[in-house]
Amino acid sequence: MGRPELPLAQDPGGGGTTGHAHFGYPQELRRGVGSFASFAAGFSFVSILTTVFQLFGLGFGLGGAAFFWTWPLVFAGQLLVALCFAELAARWPVSGAIYQWSSRLTGTTTGWFVGWIMIIGQVLTVAAAAIAAQAVLPGIWSGFQIVGGPGADPSVASPTGAQNAVLLGCVLLVITTVVNILGIRQMAAATSFGVTVEIIGVLALVLILFFLPERGPQVVAHPTGWAGHGGYFGAFLASSLMAAYVMVGFDSAGELAEETHSPRRTTPRTILRALTTSGVGGALLILSGLMAARGLTDGKLAAGGLSWVLTDRLGGVLGRLLLCCVAVAVFACTLAVQTSGARMMYSMAREGALPFHRHLGKVSARTGTPISTSIVVGVGAAIALVVNIRQPAIFTALSSLCIALLYLAYLGVTVPLLVTRIRRRGSGGLPTGVDETGRPLFSLGRWGVAVNTLAVLYQAGMTVNLIWPRAEIYDLTGGTWWLRWSAPLFIGLSLAAGAVYFLARRLHRRIELRHVPHTHIEPPLDAQAVVEPA
């Protein structure tokens, strides 16, 4: 089927469709997520401790100290995207957020491909998050360097480091899969604990490093440490991949909307809070690391990143203690990404839109969670690691590829949203309504078109930047053409495989979106009198 039958302005609860759509989505998932746990889901996906520690060396090595400025630029672009997502999360608080939003804006054919790309991207993101353990655990205890022994090179760009990263990553995936299976309350508690530790760790790290300066904040005005030649613009664009990788996943609060209390009010706020908190904290962390590093030109910062700064400046005991906070953040990040991917897969499966949908679309009566999708995402991420076990570029290639896929999926939402705004500008474009407390839903109002347009332009430019065939990202051997072009090749093959399944199953005629009923807290009677209930 194509677009929803009812105009958006008359459909505050979701797209009107034929068949069984009028029954709406039953409350199968258990509502065990509060406002802090919802924030934690988005913040853990971004996880500045995990990703800044994982990619600081990459960003600095590609662009020198001036790579810092890529952070506020990417943050500004992603904030535009988050504002658009906050509007949609208030109107359609349902699992499979990206897939659902795209389908209700432009039709289920486009929405299906957006969901398909998002699932693949999330599985790869789980894998990329899991191998972050290699950037932390060997620094805490050399015994975690199992491949090659404690004396082996732990860098993920080395053969021993890459293989050990796969081993540690697979162990971590087993743990996060078990937590996901146990239930939403256990997952929310683990994520909330991880976020609390991460926030404390970020504050402690920033304060300690700011009190150990080797240079002033003016260090970011120059590309000190950049070893390249020729123009700096290309190096600056390449170094922005670090910030682009970190600041994604804030939409994962929307993935848990069906399990969140008062999601129409809570989810838009937590999406924005997760990104802004991460943006401010990450900027301070990068700046303090650059100021505290003992040297910028000896290659140690590019090779060891912030882990080297901590152990070098703080000594073994305190440095390892703070690295333990980072290890907790890596666990929470992997758990949050896996949960988000499992909910996306579940949302598409219950529409009959995926292979084995009868199994993937089931919710356990005992735990209230979709167990099958959690296992599939975990196993898929482990397979992505194992097949790349001898690939030294596993770290940089996986990071760039998974984020490129997420950016493409995001574009599948913001572009249809912009078209909808322009076509229905007189009516505001989006459904109106109230949240669980009777207040108007979050809206950008007259700024919607401008914010949406800038968001699309930013995303399109960054997507090209992410998939650009750079040898230093995709092919560390320097001579394997298919590795260098692996991003566009993989994306093309993923879309082709999806198209074969979509056409063979004739899904354009079978997918039927349902109404998104209002949540368990009803709006006041006076609000119901003027706004059609969802």
C-alpha positions as CSV (number, residue, x, y, z in Angstrom):
1,M,0.0,0.0,0.0
2,G,1.1,3.6,-0.4
3,R,0.3,6.7,1.7
4,P,-2.0,6.8,4.7
5,E,-5.6,7.4,3.6
6,L,-6.4,10.2,6.0
7,P,-4.7,13.6,5.7
8,L,-2.1,14.0,8.3
9,A,-3.8,17.1,9.8
10,Q,-6.9,14.9,10.5
11,D,-4.9,11.9,11.8
12,P,-3.4,12.7,15.2
13,G,-2.9,9.1,16.2
14,G,-1.3,7.7,13.1
15,G,-1.9,6.8,9.5
16,G,-5.3,5.7,8.6
17,T,-5.2,2.4,6.6
18,T,-7.4,-0.3,5.4
19,G,-7.9,-3.8,6.8
20,H,-7.3,-4.2,10.5
21,A,-5.7,-0.8,11.0
22,H,-8.6,0.6,13.0
23,F,-7.9,-1.8,15.8
24,G,-4.7,0.0,16.6
25,Y,-1.6,-1.5,18.3
26,P,-2.3,-3.6,21.4
27,Q,-0.3,-2.9,24.5
28,E,1.9,-6.0,24.4
29,L,5.2,-4.4,25.5
30,R,5.3,-3.5,29.2
31,R,5.6,0.1,30.2
32,G,8.5,0.0,32.6
33,V,10.5,3.0,31.3
34,G,10.4,6.2,33.2
35,S,11.7,9.6,32.1
36,F,15.3,9.0,33.3
37,A,15.4,5.6,31.7
38,S,14.1,7.1,28.5
39,F,16.9,9.7,28.6
40,A,19.4,6.9,29.5
41,A,18.4,5.0,26.3
42,G,19.3,7.9,24.1
43,F,22.3,9.0,26.1
44,S,23.7,5.4,26.2
45,F,23.4,5.0,22.5
46,V,25.4,8.2,22.0
47,S,27.7,7.3,24.9
48,I,30.4,9.9,24.8
49,L,32.7,8.0,27.1
50,T,32.5,4.9,24.8
51,T,32.8,6.6,21.5
52,V,35.0,9.6,22.3
53,F,37.5,7.1,23.9
54,Q,37.1,4.8,20.9
55,L,37.6,7.4,18.2
56,F,39.6,10.3,19.8
57,G,42.8,8.9,18.3
58,L,41.2,8.6,14.9
59,G,39.9,12.2,14.8
60,F,43.2,13.6,16.1
61,G,45.3,11.5,13.8
62,L,43.3,12.7,10.7
63,G,42.9,16.4,11.6
64,G,45.2,17.3,14.5
65,A,44.0,19.5,17.4
66,A,41.8,21.6,15.2
67,F,39.6,18.5,14.6
68,F,37.8,19.8,17.8
69,W,35.8,22.2,15.6
70,T,34.1,19.3,13.8
71,W,32.3,18.5,17.1
72,P,30.2,21.8,17.4
73,L,29.5,21.6,13.6
74,V,28.2,18.1,13.8
75,F,26.3,18.8,17.0
76,A,24.5,21.8,15.3
77,G,23.5,19.6,12.4
78,Q,22.3,16.7,14.5
79,L,20.4,19.1,16.8
80,L,18.3,20.2,13.7
81,V,17.6,16.5,13.1
82,A,16.7,15.8,16.7
83,L,14.2,18.7,16.7
84,C,12.4,17.1,13.7
85,F,12.4,13.7,15.4
86,A,11.0,15.2,18.6
87,E,8.0,16.4,16.7
88,L,7.4,13.0,15.2
89,A,8.0,11.1,18.5
90,A,5.2,13.2,20.2
91,R,2.7,12.2,17.4
92,W,3.6,8.6,16.8
93,P,5.1,7.1,20.1
94,V,5.6,3.6,18.8
95,S,8.4,1.0,18.5
96,G,10.3,1.1,15.2
97,A,10.3,4.9,15.3
98,I,12.3,5.6,12.1
99,Y,10.3,2.9,10.1
100,Q,7.0,4.1,11.5
101,W,7.6,7.8,11.0
102,S,8.8,7.3,7.4
103,S,5.9,5.0,6.6
104,R,3.3,7.4,7.9
105,L,4.9,10.4,6.1
106,T,5.5,8.9,2.7
107,G,4.0,5.4,2.5
108,T,5.0,1.9,3.5
109,T,7.2,1.2,0.5
110,T,9.7,3.9,1.3
111,G,9.2,3.3,5.0
112,W,10.1,-0.4,4.6
113,F,13.4,0.4,2.9
114,V,14.2,3.0,5.6
115,G,13.5,0.4,8.2
116,W,15.5,-2.3,6.4
117,I,18.6,0.0,6.2
118,M,18.1,1.1,9.8
119,I,18.1,-2.5,11.0
120,I,21.3,-3.4,9.1
121,G,22.9,-0.1,10.4
122,Q,21.9,-0.9,14.0
123,V,23.3,-4.4,13.9
124,L,26.6,-3.1,12.6
125,T,26.5,-0.3,15.2
126,V,26.1,-2.9,18.0
127,A,29.2,-4.6,16.6
128,A,31.1,-1.4,16.5
129,A,30.1,-0.5,20.0
130,A,31.1,-4.0,21.3
131,I,34.6,-3.7,20.0
132,A,35.1,-0.5,22.0
133,A,35.9,-2.8,24.8
134,Q,39.3,-3.3,23.2
135,A,40.0,0.4,23.6
136,V,39.5,0.2,27.4
137,L,39.9,-3.3,29.0
138,P,43.6,-4.0,28.1
139,G,44.3,-0.5,29.6
140,I,42.7,-1.6,32.9
141,W,44.4,-5.0,33.0
142,S,46.9,-6.4,30.5
143,G,45.3,-9.9,31.0
144,F,42.4,-8.7,28.9
145,Q,44.8,-8.9,25.9
146,I,44.2,-12.6,25.3
147,V,45.3,-12.8,21.7
148,G,49.1,-12.8,21.7
149,G,49.3,-12.4,25.4
150,P,49.7,-9.3,27.6
151,G,52.8,-8.1,25.7
152,A,51.0,-8.0,22.3
153,D,49.9,-4.8,20.6
154,P,46.4,-3.9,21.9
155,S,45.7,-1.3,19.2
156,V,42.6,-2.2,17.1
157,A,44.6,-1.3,14.0
158,S,47.0,-4.2,14.7
159,P,46.3,-7.9,13.9
160,T,46.5,-8.9,17.6
161,G,44.4,-6.0,18.7
162,A,41.7,-6.5,16.0
163,Q,41.4,-10.2,16.8
164,N,41.2,-9.6,20.5
165,A,38.6,-6.9,19.9
166,V,36.4,-9.5,18.2
167,L,36.9,-11.9,21.1
168,L,36.0,-9.3,23.8
169,G,33.2,-8.0,21.7
170,C,31.5,-11.4,21.3
171,V,31.7,-11.9,25.1
172,L,30.1,-8.5,25.7
173,L,27.3,-9.3,23.2
174,V,26.5,-12.5,25.1
175,I,26.1,-10.5,28.3
176,T,23.9,-7.7,26.7
177,T,21.7,-10.3,25.0
178,V,21.0,-12.0,28.3
179,V,20.1,-8.7,29.9
180,N,17.8,-7.8,27.1
181,I,16.1,-11.2,27.4
182,L,15.5,-10.8,31.1
183,G,13.0,-7.9,30.6
184,I,12.6,-4.2,30.1
185,R,12.9,-3.3,33.8
186,Q,16.2,-5.1,34.0
187,M,17.4,-3.4,30.8
188,A,16.2,0.0,32.0
189,A,17.9,-0.5,35.4
190,A,21.2,-1.6,33.8
191,T,21.1,1.3,31.3
192,S,20.2,3.9,34.0
193,F,23.1,2.6,36.2
194,G,25.5,2.8,33.2
195,V,24.4,6.4,32.4
196,T,24.8,7.5,36.0
197,V,28.3,6.0,36.1
198,E,29.1,7.6,32.7
199,I,27.9,11.1,33.7
200,I,30.0,10.9,36.9
201,G,32.9,9.6,34.9
202,V,32.7,12.4,32.4
203,L,32.5,15.1,35.1
204,A,35.4,13.6,37.0
205,L,37.6,13.3,33.8
206,V,36.9,16.8,32.6
207,L,37.6,18.4,36.0
208,I,40.8,16.3,36.5
209,L,42.2,16.9,33.0
210,F,41.4,20.6,33.2
211,F,43.5,20.8,36.3
212,L,46.4,19.1,34.6
213,P,46.9,21.4,31.5
214,E,50.0,21.2,29.4
215,R,48.7,24.0,27.2
216,G,45.8,26.4,27.0
217,P,42.5,26.1,25.1
218,Q,44.0,28.0,22.1
219,V,45.4,24.6,21.1
220,V,42.3,24.0,19.1
221,A,43.1,27.0,16.8
222,H,45.8,25.1,15.0
223,P,46.0,21.6,13.4
224,T,48.9,20.6,15.7
225,G,49.6,16.9,15.4
226,W,48.3,16.6,11.8
227,A,50.8,14.7,9.8
228,G,49.3,15.2,6.4
229,H,50.4,17.3,3.4
230,G,48.7,19.7,1.1
231,G,45.4,21.3,1.9
232,Y,43.8,20.8,5.3
233,F,40.1,20.8,4.2
234,G,40.0,17.2,3.2
235,A,41.7,16.2,6.4
236,F,39.2,18.2,8.4
237,L,36.3,16.5,6.7
238,A,37.8,13.1,7.4
239,S,38.3,14.0,11.0
240,S,34.6,14.9,11.3
241,L,33.8,11.2,11.1
242,M,34.7,11.0,14.8
243,A,31.9,13.4,15.8
244,A,29.5,12.0,13.2
245,Y,29.9,8.5,14.7
246,V,29.4,9.7,18.3
247,M,26.3,11.9,17.9
248,V,23.8,9.4,16.5
249,G,21.2,7.2,18.3
250,F,19.4,9.9,20.2
251,D,16.2,8.6,18.5
252,S,16.5,5.4,20.5
253,A,14.3,7.0,23.1
254,G,11.6,6.8,20.4
255,E,12.3,3.1,20.0
256,L,11.2,2.6,23.6
257,A,8.1,4.8,23.3
258,E,5.7,1.9,23.7
259,E,7.5,0.9,26.9
260,T,7.7,4.5,28.3
261,H,5.3,6.2,30.7
262,S,3.6,9.2,29.1
263,P,5.7,8.9,25.9
264,R,4.0,11.8,24.0
265,R,5.3,14.2,26.7
266,T,8.5,12.3,27.8
267,T,10.1,11.1,24.5
268,P,10.5,14.5,22.7
269,R,12.2,15.9,25.8
270,T,14.5,12.9,26.3
271,I,15.6,12.9,22.6
272,L,16.7,16.5,22.9
273,R,18.3,16.1,26.4
274,A,20.3,13.1,25.3
275,L,21.8,14.9,22.4
276,T,22.5,18.3,24.2
277,T,24.0,16.6,27.2
278,S,26.2,14.5,25.0
279,G,27.2,17.5,22.9
280,V,28.3,19.6,25.8
281,G,30.0,16.8,27.7
282,G,31.8,15.5,24.6
283,A,33.1,19.0,23.7
284,L,34.5,19.5,27.2
285,L,36.0,16.0,27.2
286,I,37.8,16.5,23.9
287,L,39.1,20.0,24.9
288,S,40.4,18.8,28.3
289,G,42.1,15.8,26.6
290,L,43.9,18.0,24.1
291,M,45.0,20.4,26.9
292,A,46.2,17.7,29.2
293,A,48.1,15.4,26.7
294,R,51.8,15.5,27.4
295,G,52.6,15.6,23.7
296,L,50.8,16.3,20.5
297,T,53.4,15.5,17.9
298,D,55.0,12.3,19.0
299,G,52.3,10.0,17.7
300,K,51.2,8.7,21.1
301,L,48.0,10.6,21.3
302,A,46.9,9.5,17.8
303,A,47.8,5.9,18.7
304,G,46.5,5.6,22.2
305,G,43.8,8.3,22.3
306,L,42.3,9.4,25.7
307,S,43.2,6.1,27.3
308,W,46.9,7.0,26.9
309,V,46.3,10.5,28.3
310,L,44.6,9.0,31.4
311,T,47.2,6.4,32.2
312,D,50.1,8.8,31.3
313,R,48.9,11.8,33.4
314,L,47.0,10.1,36.2
315,G,49.2,7.1,36.9
316,G,48.2,3.5,37.0
317,V,45.7,3.4,39.9
318,L,43.5,6.5,39.3
319,G,43.8,6.1,35.5
320,R,42.6,2.5,35.6
321,L,39.8,3.5,38.0
322,L,38.4,6.0,35.6
323,L,38.8,3.6,32.7
324,C,36.5,1.3,34.7
325,C,33.8,4.0,34.3
326,V,34.5,3.9,30.6
327,A,34.1,0.1,30.6
328,V,30.7,0.5,32.2
329,A,29.7,3.0,29.6
330,V,30.8,0.6,26.8
331,F,28.5,-2.0,28.3
332,A,25.5,0.4,28.6
333,C,26.1,1.7,25.0
334,T,26.1,-1.8,23.5
335,L,23.0,-2.7,25.5
336,A,21.1,0.4,24.4
337,V,22.0,0.0,20.7
338,Q,21.0,-3.7,20.8
339,T,17.7,-2.8,22.5
340,S,17.0,-0.2,19.9
341,G,17.7,-2.6,17.0
342,A,15.6,-5.3,18.6
343,R,12.6,-2.9,18.9
344,M,13.0,-1.8,15.3
345,M,13.0,-5.4,14.1
346,Y,10.0,-6.2,16.3
347,S,8.0,-3.3,14.9
348,M,8.6,-4.4,11.3
349,A,8.0,-8.0,12.1
350,R,4.6,-7.5,13.7
351,E,3.5,-5.9,10.4
352,G,4.6,-9.0,8.6
353,A,7.3,-7.1,6.9
354,L,10.4,-9.3,7.6
355,P,11.3,-12.9,7.1
356,F,10.2,-15.2,10.0
357,H,8.0,-12.4,11.1
358,R,5.7,-14.8,13.1
359,H,8.6,-15.5,15.4
360,L,10.2,-12.1,15.4
361,G,6.9,-10.3,16.1
362,K,6.2,-12.2,19.3
363,V,6.4,-10.7,22.8
364,S,7.3,-13.1,25.6
365,A,4.4,-13.4,28.1
366,R,6.9,-13.9,30.9
367,T,9.3,-11.0,30.3
368,G,7.2,-8.7,28.2
369,T,10.0,-8.3,25.6
370,P,10.6,-9.5,22.1
371,I,13.2,-12.2,22.9
372,S,13.8,-13.4,19.4
373,T,14.7,-10.0,18.0
374,S,17.2,-9.4,20.8
375,I,18.9,-12.7,20.0
376,V,19.0,-12.0,16.2
377,V,20.5,-8.6,16.7
378,G,23.1,-10.0,19.0
379,V,24.0,-12.9,16.8
380,G,24.1,-10.6,13.7
381,A,26.5,-8.3,15.4
382,A,28.7,-11.2,16.4
383,I,28.8,-12.5,12.9
384,A,29.8,-9.0,11.6
385,L,32.7,-9.2,14.0
386,V,33.8,-12.7,13.3
387,V,33.9,-12.3,9.5
388,N,36.2,-9.4,9.9
389,I,38.5,-10.9,12.5
390,R,41.6,-10.6,10.4
391,Q,40.8,-7.2,9.0
392,P,42.9,-4.4,10.7
393,A,40.4,-1.8,9.4
394,I,37.5,-3.5,11.2
395,F,37.4,-0.6,13.7
396,T,37.3,2.4,11.3
397,A,35.4,0.6,8.5
398,L,32.6,-0.6,10.7
399,S,32.3,2.7,12.5
400,S,32.0,4.7,9.2
401,L,29.7,2.1,7.5
402,C,27.2,1.7,10.3
403,I,26.9,5.5,10.8
404,A,26.5,6.0,7.0
405,L,23.6,3.6,7.1
406,L,22.0,5.4,10.0
407,Y,22.4,8.8,8.3
408,L,20.7,7.3,5.2
409,A,17.8,6.0,7.3
410,Y,17.5,9.4,9.0
411,L,17.3,11.0,5.6
412,G,14.4,8.7,4.8
413,V,12.5,10.5,7.6
414,T,13.6,14.1,7.3
415,V,13.1,14.3,3.5
416,P,9.5,13.1,3.5
417,L,8.9,15.3,6.6
418,L,10.1,18.3,4.6
419,V,7.9,17.4,1.6
420,T,4.9,17.0,3.9
421,R,5.6,20.4,5.5
422,I,5.7,22.1,2.2
423,R,2.7,20.4,0.7
424,R,0.6,21.0,3.8
425,R,2.0,24.3,4.9
426,G,-1.4,25.9,5.4
427,S,-2.4,23.2,7.9
428,G,0.9,23.0,9.6
429,G,1.8,19.7,7.9
430,L,1.8,17.5,11.0
431,P,-1.1,16.2,13.2
432,T,-2.1,18.4,16.1
433,G,-3.1,17.1,19.5
434,V,-2.2,17.0,23.2
435,D,0.1,14.9,25.4
436,E,-0.9,12.9,28.4
437,T,-1.2,16.0,30.5
438,G,-3.4,17.9,28.1
439,R,-0.7,20.2,26.8
440,P,-0.1,20.8,23.1
441,L,2.3,18.3,21.4
442,F,5.9,19.5,20.9
443,S,6.1,21.5,17.7
444,L,8.5,23.7,15.8
445,G,5.7,25.9,14.5
446,R,6.7,28.4,11.9
447,W,10.3,27.4,12.1
448,G,9.6,23.9,11.0
449,V,10.4,24.3,7.3
450,A,13.6,26.2,7.9
451,V,14.9,23.8,10.5
452,N,13.9,20.7,8.4
453,T,15.6,22.1,5.3
454,L,18.9,22.7,7.1
455,A,18.7,19.3,8.6
456,V,18.3,17.6,5.2
457,L,21.2,19.6,3.7
458,Y,23.4,18.7,6.6
459,Q,22.5,15.0,6.5
460,A,23.0,14.7,2.7
461,G,26.5,16.3,3.0
462,M,27.6,14.2,5.9
463,T,26.3,11.0,4.3
464,V,28.5,11.6,1.2
465,N,31.4,12.4,3.6
466,L,30.9,9.1,5.5
467,I,30.8,6.8,2.5
468,W,33.7,8.6,0.6
469,P,36.2,5.9,-0.3
470,R,39.1,7.0,1.9
471,A,41.9,4.5,2.1
472,E,42.7,5.6,5.7
473,I,39.2,4.6,6.8
474,Y,38.2,1.6,4.7
475,D,41.5,0.1,3.4
476,L,44.5,0.2,5.7
477,T,46.4,-2.1,3.3
478,G,46.3,0.7,0.7
479,G,45.9,-1.5,-2.3
480,T,42.6,-3.4,-2.1
481,W,40.0,-1.6,-4.3
482,W,37.0,-3.4,-3.0
483,L,37.8,-2.5,0.6
484,R,38.2,1.1,-0.3
485,W,34.8,1.1,-2.0
486,S,33.2,-1.2,0.6
487,A,30.7,1.4,1.9
488,P,28.9,2.1,-1.4
489,L,29.2,-1.5,-2.4
490,F,27.7,-2.8,0.9
491,I,24.9,-0.2,0.8
492,G,24.1,-1.1,-2.8
493,L,24.0,-4.8,-2.1
494,S,21.9,-4.3,1.0
495,L,19.3,-2.3,-0.9
496,A,19.4,-4.9,-3.7
497,A,18.8,-7.8,-1.3
498,G,16.0,-5.8,0.3
499,A,14.4,-5.1,-3.0
500,V,14.4,-8.8,-4.0
501,Y,12.6,-9.7,-0.8
502,F,10.2,-6.8,-0.9
503,L,9.1,-7.6,-4.5
504,A,9.0,-11.3,-4.0
505,R,6.8,-11.0,-1.0
506,R,4.7,-8.3,-2.7
507,L,5.0,-6.3,0.5
508,H,3.7,-3.1,-1.1
509,R,0.2,-4.7,-0.9
510,R,0.5,-6.4,2.4
511,I,1.9,-3.9,5.0
512,E,-0.9,-2.2,6.9
513,L,-0.1,0.4,9.5
514,R,-2.4,0.6,12.5
515,H,-3.5,3.6,14.5
516,V,-1.3,4.6,17.4
517,P,-3.7,4.8,20.3
518,H,-3.3,7.4,23.0
519,T,-1.2,6.2,26.0
520,H,-2.6,5.1,29.3
521,I,-3.0,8.6,30.8
522,E,-5.9,10.3,29.1
523,P,-6.0,14.0,28.3
524,P,-8.4,16.3,30.1
525,L,-12.0,16.3,28.9
526,D,-11.8,19.9,27.6
527,A,-8.9,18.9,25.5
528,Q,-10.7,15.8,24.1
529,A,-13.6,18.1,23.1
530,V,-11.5,20.0,20.7
531,V,-9.0,17.4,19.5
532,E,-9.9,14.2,17.9
533,P,-8.6,11.3,20.0
534,A,-5.9,9.2,18.5
